[in-house]
Amino acid sequence: MADGDLPTIMLACPRYSHDMNADLAHRVYLGASDHRHVVRIYSVGGSLLCRGFNTAWAAALTAAEKGEVDYFSMIHSDIVPEKFWCDKLVDELHASGADVLSAVVPLKGMHGYTSTAIGKPDFRWQPLTRLTMREVDKLPETFGAEDIGYPECPLLVNTGCWIADLRKEFWREADENGFFKYFFTINDQVYRSRTGKITVATEPEDWFFSRLLHENGKVVKATKKIALHHHGDIGLTNQGAWGSEETDTLSAAIWENADA
């Protein structure tokens, strides 16, 4: 244990500004744990998204190496989770046997798409399919790619509300030059599709991280056990079947037309 008899969670709160708004502060300081864990806040701001993520990740790995923290968690500033969400993430992380556990987050809009997806093993620029809230509602409360029917594919999860157990030694694996195996980055590319269209492809940092874990045999799972809202113009819940789309028709159309 990192702090007496209580395990410690380093909780990262990345934002563009270093200032934390009152709503986020309330969720982080008062609502994260019911005195079951020590929650250490790591507030990081700046316009370089992945640098902020990696700065918090490096700080957590350093603290874990010293025996000062046990878990790393992250919450985005527009995510409003239920009370004591950190406790529930830890419980479900262990119950599920996952190396990384991420709460399902709906995308902003009324279509019902989520940022949880199935990746194509040999193509990182376009997912096979994003899950919709209607599909998520039919799945187990916590699920992996195998529960969706894609056991050989990576489950691509979101970093809006997630957790990892840093007591596992593999998190500190590095190459001969000291570069760590697990990190965040955004990949972008300009390419000509099979139809001749010159277009842009992006692999976001959360899906890159998910794929990296899958390629190294680690277990990535998503859960709807932690209720939350994703706030934009309105708060969108990750509970229940809702949205205009039953399935990801956008990804299906891309693959059908070979635009990827």
Buried (B, 14 or more C-beta within 10 A) or exposed (E): EBBEEBBBBBBBBBBEEEEBEEEBBEBBEEBBBEEBBBBBBBBBBEEEBBBBBBBBBEBBBEBBEEEBBBBBBBBBBBBBBBEBBBBBBBBBBEEBEBBBBBBBBBBBEEBBBBBBBBBBBEEBBBBBBBBBBBBBBEBEEBBBBEBBEBEEBBBBBBBBBBBBBBEEEEBBEEEEEEEBBBBBBBEEEEEEBEEEEEEEBEBBBBBBBBBBBBEEEBBBBBBBBBBBBBBEEEEBBBBEEBBEBEBBBEBEEBBEEEEB
